[in-house]
Amino acid sequence: MTALTQKPRLLSLDVFRGVTVAAMILVNNPGDWGHIYAPLEHSVWNGCTPTDLIFPFFLFIVGVSIVYAMESKAAVAANHTKMILSALRRMVLLIVISLTIHIIFHPNFAHMRFPGVLQRIAVVYFICTVLYLKTSQKTRDWLFVILLVGYYVVMAFVPVPDTGHASLDPTTNMGAWIDRAVFSTNHLWSESHTWDPEGLFGTLPAIATGLFGIRVGSWLKRKDREDSVKVKWMLIYGVVAVVLGLLWGQFFPINKALWSSTFVLYTGGWATIALGISYWLIDVKGYKRFTPPFVAFGANAITAYILSDFVPHYLNKITIGGSSIYQLIFASHFSPFNASVIYAGVLVLLIWLLMWILYIRKIIIKV
């Protein structure tokens, strides 16, 4: 990691990223996994809760950020090789960091999980970077369609070798079969060992989520459109994508674990709407007084996410009289559900304090 002086950024994007990261930390760290309010849980399978929006929002933001970070340099073809190698280095580093964290907390190589959230972020970032540098927007639009339609055709109609028929069930779908064939059941999500919510095949439509972000970022960067026009069309595109996701969802359910094509459209639509509103309020209308706490998270998003693994892990190791901090401070004073969510909120604040220190010192830690 390298500490760099902060450069000018799209403020609404940093706020959007900050809110997304804060929400990710909140839902990943309840005090008690047995007591979680429904909106803070993932869907059991089909469907989409507010929590299910968080990860696709982040990948959408990755796509938008690629445009804002690379547009000027991308115009010079001689820069492309260096930019691609830099993206490759970042992808490898993120994967190594994720696997290292897993080893630290679960030192069992025989059952080490290979897929993961950071791994998917890393792969989507790298592939979307290459596509942004080496293809036109028209080509990326066609790739977006091909990825969504192709994924649907394979998942819904191609027989899975284990069963001889197509399936969208958790353990018998094509993605689960590919993950078992590549990683074996020893290296998949610990809750199932038969499928993985960040598996290989589901990364293809996740790339489409990144491409969705690139499309929106390119639209925002256009200088031949008024801001009011940009925002109007972002809201229209967002609503259309949500509606298409819901309609197509009657045949191909909206499903985060599968990262279904309808999930890409539905969540990408909401992300476009959210960013459009944020852009209008913050960057156009200038409502900025409330933004610094969120920008503190957004400017160092990956750092905050990594710390969200370490802070609760070591905090839970602290005991007083044989009782954990959670039991002493939270569980003993609040109802089970409230204690769980308040604890998660306190963790968000603790990590925010660390990010605030970096923010006021104008430091961005690049991974």
Disulfide bonds with the S-S distance in Angstrom:
none
